[in-house]
């Protein structure tokens, strides 16, 4: 399993754009909760 940091940003963006809307919203919610818990 390759780490996300090893993936070029443009490749990661292309993968993200190819995800279904439900996956995007789930990832966004997960990221937001991660940022909130970090404060």
PDB file of N, H, CA, C and O in Angstrom:
ATOM      1  N   UNK A   1       0.849  -1.205   0.000  1.00  0.00           N
ATOM      2  CA  UNK A   1       0.000   0.000   0.000  1.00  0.00           C
ATOM      3  C   UNK A   1       0.876   1.244   0.000  1.00  0.00           C
ATOM      4  O   UNK A   1       1.680   1.444   0.911  1.00  0.00           O
ATOM      5  N   UNK A   2       0.720   2.077  -1.022  1.00  0.00           N
ATOM      6  H   UNK A   2       0.067   1.914  -1.762  1.00  0.00           H
ATOM      7  CA  UNK A   2       1.523   3.291  -1.100  1.00  0.00           C
ATOM      8  C   UNK A   2       0.916   4.384  -0.245  1.00  0.00           C
ATOM      9  O   UNK A   2      -0.305   4.482  -0.127  1.00  0.00           O
ATOM     10  N   UNK A   3       1.757   5.195   0.345  1.00  0.00           N
ATOM     11  H   UNK A   3       2.749   5.115   0.249  1.00  0.00           H
ATOM     12  CA  UNK A   3       1.266   6.277   1.186  1.00  0.00           C
ATOM     13  C   UNK A   3       0.740   7.418   0.316  1.00  0.00           C
ATOM     14  O   UNK A   3       1.261   7.654  -0.774  1.00  0.00           O
ATOM     15  N   UNK A   4      -0.293   8.131   0.790  1.00  0.00           N
ATOM     16  H   UNK A   4      -0.717   7.940   1.676  1.00  0.00           H
ATOM     17  CA  UNK A   4      -0.859   9.254   0.025  1.00  0.00           C
ATOM     18  C   UNK A   4       0.190  10.306  -0.319  1.00  0.00           C
ATOM     19  O   UNK A   4       0.109  10.941  -1.370  1.00  0.00           O
ATOM     20  N   UNK A   5       1.179  10.496   0.562  1.00  0.00           N
ATOM     21  H   UNK A   5       1.245   9.980   1.416  1.00  0.00           H
ATOM     22  CA  UNK A   5       2.190  11.527   0.340  1.00  0.00           C
ATOM     23  C   UNK A   5       3.081  11.196  -0.861  1.00  0.00           C
ATOM     24  O   UNK A   5       3.707  12.084  -1.439  1.00  0.00           O
ATOM     25  N   UNK A   6       3.133   9.909  -1.232  1.00  0.00           N
ATOM     26  H   UNK A   6       2.625   9.187  -0.763  1.00  0.00           H
ATOM     27  CA  UNK A   6       3.975   9.504  -2.358  1.00  0.00           C
ATOM     28  C   UNK A   6       3.269   9.701  -3.697  1.00  0.00           C
ATOM     29  O   UNK A   6       3.882   9.550  -4.753  1.00  0.00           O
ATOM     30  N   UNK A   7       1.976  10.039  -3.653  1.00  0.00           N
ATOM     31  H   UNK A   7       1.478  10.162  -2.794  1.00  0.00           H
ATOM     32  CA  UNK A   7       1.209  10.258  -4.877  1.00  0.00           C
ATOM     33  C   UNK A   7       1.277  11.733  -5.265  1.00  0.00           C
ATOM     34  O   UNK A   7       1.005  12.595  -4.429  1.00  0.00           O
ATOM     35  N   UNK A   8       1.638  12.046  -6.523  1.00  0.00           N
ATOM     36  H   UNK A   8       1.859  11.346  -7.201  1.00  0.00           H
ATOM     37  CA  UNK A   8       1.666  13.449  -6.967  1.00  0.00           C
ATOM     38  C   UNK A   8       0.309  14.106  -6.772  1.00  0.00           C
ATOM     39  O   UNK A   8      -0.721  13.460  -6.964  1.00  0.00           O
ATOM     40  N   UNK A   9       0.289  15.393  -6.390  1.00  0.00           N
ATOM     41  H   UNK A   9       1.126  15.918  -6.235  1.00  0.00           H
ATOM     42  CA  UNK A   9      -0.977  16.108  -6.140  1.00  0.00           C
ATOM     43  C   UNK A   9      -1.943  16.027  -7.313  1.00  0.00           C
ATOM     44  O   UNK A   9      -3.144  15.853  -7.110  1.00  0.00           O
ATOM     45  N   UNK A  10      -1.437  16.150  -8.539  1.00  0.00           N
ATOM     46  H   UNK A  10      -0.460  16.291  -8.703  1.00  0.00           H
ATOM     47  CA  UNK A  10      -2.337  16.128  -9.698  1.00  0.00           C
ATOM     48  C   UNK A  10      -2.972  14.754  -9.880  1.00  0.00           C
ATOM     49  O   UNK A  10      -4.128  14.655 -10.291  1.00  0.00           O
ATOM     50  N   UNK A  11      -2.230  13.702  -9.579  1.00  0.00           N
ATOM     51  H   UNK A  11      -1.291  13.783  -9.245  1.00  0.00           H
ATOM     52  CA  UNK A  11      -2.789  12.352  -9.662  1.00  0.00           C
ATOM     53  C   UNK A  11      -3.865  12.166  -8.615  1.00  0.00           C
ATOM     54  O   UNK A  11      -4.916  11.580  -8.877  1.00  0.00           O
ATOM     55  N   UNK A  12      -3.586  12.677  -7.411  1.00  0.00           N
ATOM     56  H   UNK A  12      -2.732  13.153  -7.198  1.00  0.00           H
ATOM     57  CA  UNK A  12      -4.553  12.562  -6.321  1.00  0.00           C
ATOM     58  C   UNK A  12      -5.827  13.340  -6.655  1.00  0.00           C
ATOM     59  O   UNK A  12      -6.932  12.895  -6.345  1.00  0.00           O
ATOM     60  N   UNK A  13      -5.665  14.512  -7.292  1.00  0.00           N
ATOM     61  H   UNK A  13      -4.767  14.874  -7.544  1.00  0.00           H
ATOM     62  CA  UNK A  13      -6.824  15.312  -7.696  1.00  0.00           C
ATOM     63  C   UNK A  13      -7.641  14.569  -8.755  1.00  0.00           C
ATOM     64  O   UNK A  13      -8.871  14.579  -8.715  1.00  0.00           O
ATOM     65  N   UNK A  14      -6.952  13.926  -9.700  1.00  0.00           N
ATOM     66  H   UNK A  14      -5.953  13.918  -9.733  1.00  0.00           H
ATOM     67  CA  UNK A  14      -7.662  13.178 -10.742  1.00  0.00           C
ATOM     68  C   UNK A  14      -8.443  12.020 -10.135  1.00  0.00           C
ATOM     69  O   UNK A  14      -9.578  11.757 -10.532  1.00  0.00           O
ATOM     70  N   UNK A  15      -7.840  11.333  -9.180  1.00  0.00           N
ATOM     71  H   UNK A  15      -6.918  11.547  -8.857  1.00  0.00           H
ATOM     72  CA  UNK A  15      -8.535  10.241  -8.510  1.00  0.00           C
ATOM     73  C   UNK A  15      -9.741  10.771  -7.757  1.00  0.00           C
ATOM     74  O   UNK A  15     -10.808  10.158  -7.763  1.00  0.00           O
ATOM     75  N   UNK A  16      -9.564  11.920  -7.104  1.00  0.00           N
ATOM     76  H   UNK A  16      -8.697  12.418  -7.100  1.00  0.00           H
ATOM     77  CA  UNK A  16     -10.651  12.512  -6.327  1.00  0.00           C
ATOM     78  C   UNK A  16     -11.806  12.918  -7.233  1.00  0.00           C
ATOM     79  O   UNK A  16     -12.971  12.711  -6.893  1.00  0.00           O
ATOM     80  N   UNK A  17     -11.480  13.497  -8.387  1.00  0.00           N
ATOM     81  H   UNK A  17     -10.534  13.666  -8.663  1.00  0.00           H
ATOM     82  CA  UNK A  17     -12.527  13.927  -9.326  1.00  0.00           C
ATOM     83  C   UNK A  17     -13.303  12.729  -9.873  1.00  0.00           C
ATOM     84  O   UNK A  17     -14.457  12.871 -10.277  1.00  0.00           O
ATOM     85  N   UNK A  18     -12.683  11.560  -9.888  1.00  0.00           N
ATOM     86  H   UNK A  18     -11.745  11.444  -9.559  1.00  0.00           H
ATOM     87  CA  UNK A  18     -13.339  10.374 -10.416  1.00  0.00           C
ATOM     88  C   UNK A  18     -14.215   9.662  -9.398  1.00  0.00           C
ATOM     89  O   UNK A  18     -14.892   8.692  -9.737  1.00  0.00           O
ATOM     90  N   UNK A  19     -14.212  10.129  -8.155  1.00  0.00           N
ATOM     91  H   UNK A  19     -13.662  10.918  -7.879  1.00  0.00           H
ATOM     92  CA  UNK A  19     -15.008   9.488  -7.115  1.00  0.00           C
ATOM     93  C   UNK A  19     -16.470   9.898  -7.205  1.00  0.00           C
ATOM     94  O   UNK A  19     -16.779  11.003  -7.651  1.00  0.00           O
ATOM     95  N   UNK A  20     -17.370   9.018  -6.786  1.00  0.00           N
ATOM     96  H   UNK A  20     -17.119   8.121  -6.424  1.00  0.00           H
ATOM     97  CA  UNK A  20     -18.799   9.366  -6.733  1.00  0.00           C
ATOM     98  C   UNK A  20     -19.040  10.460  -5.701  1.00  0.00           C
ATOM     99  O   UNK A  20     -18.288  10.567  -4.731  1.00  0.00           O
ATOM    100  N   UNK A  21     -20.083  11.282  -5.894  1.00  0.00           N
ATOM    101  H   UNK A  21     -20.693  11.195  -6.682  1.00  0.00           H
ATOM    102  CA  UNK A  21     -20.385  12.383  -4.965  1.00  0.00           C
ATOM    103  C   UNK A  21     -20.522  11.910  -3.528  1.00  0.00           C
ATOM    104  O   UNK A  21     -20.121  12.621  -2.606  1.00  0.00           O
ATOM    105  N   UNK A  22     -21.082  10.724  -3.320  1.00  0.00           N
ATOM    106  H   UNK A  22     -21.408  10.147  -4.068  1.00  0.00           H
ATOM    107  CA  UNK A  22     -21.272  10.217  -1.959  1.00  0.00           C
ATOM    108  C   UNK A  22     -19.930   9.982  -1.276  1.00  0.00           C
ATOM    109  O   UNK A  22     -19.785  10.218  -0.077  1.00  0.00           O
ATOM    110  N   UNK A  23     -18.949   9.516  -2.046  1.00  0.00           N
ATOM    111  H   UNK A  23     -19.066   9.325  -3.021  1.00  0.00           H
ATOM    112  CA  UNK A  23     -17.619   9.291  -1.487  1.00  0.00           C
ATOM    113  C   UNK A  23     -16.958  10.625  -1.166  1.00  0.00           C
ATOM    114  O   UNK A  23     -16.303  10.764  -0.132  1.00  0.00           O
ATOM    115  N   UNK A  24     -17.128  11.609  -2.053  1.00  0.00           N
ATOM    116  H   UNK A  24     -17.660  11.495  -2.893  1.00  0.00           H
ATOM    117  CA  UNK A  24     -16.546  12.933  -1.821  1.00  0.00           C
ATOM    118  C   UNK A  24     -17.077  13.542  -0.530  1.00  0.00           C
ATOM    119  O   UNK A  24     -16.309  14.059   0.281  1.00  0.00           O
ATOM    120  N   UNK A  25     -18.396  13.480  -0.342  1.00  0.00           N
ATOM    121  H   UNK A  25     -19.020  13.060  -1.000  1.00  0.00           H
ATOM    122  CA  UNK A  25     -18.997  14.068   0.854  1.00  0.00           C
ATOM    123  C   UNK A  25     -18.533  13.328   2.100  1.00  0.00           C
ATOM    124  O   UNK A  25     -18.321  13.940   3.147  1.00  0.00           O
ATOM    125  N   UNK A  26     -18.373  12.013   1.990  1.00  0.00           N
ATOM    126  H   UNK A  26     -18.545  11.516   1.140  1.00  0.00           H
ATOM    127  CA  UNK A  26     -17.910  11.230   3.132  1.00  0.00           C
ATOM    128  C   UNK A  26     -16.472  11.607   3.483  1.00  0.00           C
ATOM    129  O   UNK A  26     -16.136  11.769   4.656  1.00  0.00           O
ATOM    130  N   UNK A  27     -15.624  11.744   2.456  1.00  0.00           N
ATOM    131  H   UNK A  27     -15.897  11.612   1.503  1.00  0.00           H
ATOM    132  CA  UNK A  27     -14.238  12.148   2.693  1.00  0.00           C
ATOM    133  C   UNK A  27     -14.174  13.547   3.278  1.00  0.00           C
ATOM    134  O   UNK A  27     -13.388  13.811   4.188  1.00  0.00           O
ATOM    135  N   UNK A  28     -15.005  14.445   2.754  1.00  0.00           N
ATOM    136  H   UNK A  28     -15.643  14.231   2.015  1.00  0.00           H
ATOM    137  CA  UNK A  28     -15.004  15.829   3.219  1.00  0.00           C
ATOM    138  C   UNK A  28     -15.408  15.893   4.689  1.00  0.00           C
ATOM    139  O   UNK A  28     -14.809  16.631   5.471  1.00  0.00           O
ATOM    140  N   UNK A  29     -16.425  15.117   5.063  1.00  0.00           N
ATOM    141  H   UNK A  29     -16.912  14.517   4.428  1.00  0.00           H
ATOM    142  CA  UNK A  29     -16.878  15.091   6.455  1.00  0.00           C
ATOM    143  C   UNK A  29     -15.776  14.527   7.349  1.00  0.00           C
ATOM    144  O   UNK A  29     -15.569  15.003   8.465  1.00  0.00           O
ATOM    145  N   UNK A  30     -15.072  13.512   6.853  1.00  0.00           N
ATOM    146  H   UNK A  30     -15.240  13.125   5.946  1.00  0.00           H
ATOM    147  CA  UNK A  30     -14.003  12.892   7.635  1.00  0.00           C
ATOM    148  C   UNK A  30     -12.851  13.873   7.823  1.00  0.00           C
ATOM    149  O   UNK A  30     -12.268  13.957   8.904  1.00  0.00           O
ATOM    150  N   UNK A  31     -12.528  14.611   6.766  1.00  0.00           N
ATOM    151  H   UNK A  31     -13.001  14.542   5.888  1.00  0.00           H
ATOM    152  CA  UNK A  31     -11.441  15.592   6.839  1.00  0.00           C
ATOM    153  C   UNK A  31     -11.799  16.724   7.793  1.00  0.00           C
ATOM    154  O   UNK A  31     -10.968  17.165   8.586  1.00  0.00           O
ATOM    155  N   UNK A  32     -13.042  17.190   7.710  1.00  0.00           N
ATOM    156  H   UNK A  32     -13.718  16.831   7.066  1.00  0.00           H
ATOM    157  CA  UNK A  32     -13.474  18.279   8.587  1.00  0.00           C
ATOM    158  C   UNK A  32     -13.412  17.852  10.047  1.00  0.00           C
ATOM    159  O   UNK A  32     -12.951  18.619  10.892  1.00  0.00           O
ATOM    160  N   UNK A  33     -13.866  16.645  10.356  1.00  0.00           N
ATOM    161  H   UNK A  33     -14.240  16.022   9.670  1.00  0.00           H
ATOM    162  CA  UNK A  33     -13.843  16.165  11.735  1.00  0.00           C
ATOM    163  C   UNK A  33     -12.398  16.008  12.199  1.00  0.00           C
ATOM    164  O   UNK A  33     -12.100  16.200  13.378  1.00  0.00           O
ATOM    165  N   UNK A  34     -11.501  15.660  11.278  1.00  0.00           N
ATOM    166  H   UNK A  34     -11.743  15.503  10.321  1.00  0.00           H
ATOM    167  CA  UNK A  34     -10.086  15.514  11.613  1.00  0.00           C
ATOM    168  C   UNK A  34      -9.490  16.868  11.978  1.00  0.00           C
ATOM    169  O   UNK A  34      -8.753  16.983  12.956  1.00  0.00           O
ATOM    170  N   UNK A  35      -9.812  17.895  11.188  1.00  0.00           N
ATOM    171  H   UNK A  35     -10.411  17.801  10.393  1.00  0.00           H
ATOM    172  CA  UNK A  35      -9.295  19.233  11.469  1.00  0.00           C
ATOM    173  C   UNK A  35      -9.845  19.765  12.785  1.00  0.00           C
ATOM    174  O   UNK A  35      -9.120  20.398  13.552  1.00  0.00           O
ATOM    175  N   UNK A  36     -11.112  19.512  13.048  1.00  0.00           N
ATOM    176  H   UNK A  36     -11.701  18.997  12.426  1.00  0.00           H
ATOM    177  CA  UNK A  36     -11.741  20.000  14.279  1.00  0.00           C
ATOM    178  C   UNK A  36     -11.103  19.335  15.493  1.00  0.00           C
ATOM    179  O   UNK A  36     -10.824  19.998  16.491  1.00  0.00           O
ATOM    180  N   UNK A  37     -10.873  18.027  15.411  1.00  0.00           N
ATOM    181  H   UNK A  37     -11.100  17.488  14.600  1.00  0.00           H
ATOM    182  CA  UNK A  37     -10.327  17.304  16.554  1.00  0.00           C
ATOM    183  C   UNK A  37      -8.868  17.676  16.800  1.00  0.00           C
ATOM    184  O   UNK A  37      -8.325  17.413  17.873  1.00  0.00           O
ATOM    185  N   UNK A  38      -8.234  18.295  15.795  1.00  0.00           N
ATOM    186  H   UNK A  38      -8.675  18.509  14.923  1.00  0.00           H
ATOM    187  CA  UNK A  38      -6.820  18.632  15.935  1.00  0.00           C
ATOM    188  C   UNK A  38      -6.617  19.915  16.724  1.00  0.00           C
ATOM    189  O   UNK A  38      -5.536  20.135  17.272  1.00  0.00           O
ATOM    190  N   UNK A  39      -7.642  20.773  16.792  1.00  0.00           N
ATOM    191  H   UNK A  39      -8.519  20.594  16.347  1.00  0.00           H
ATOM    192  CA  UNK A  39      -7.503  22.039  17.510  1.00  0.00           C
ATOM    193  C   UNK A  39      -7.468  21.821  19.012  1.00  0.00           C
ATOM    194  O   UNK A  39      -7.354  22.782  19.773  1.00  0.00           O
TER     195      UNK A  39
END
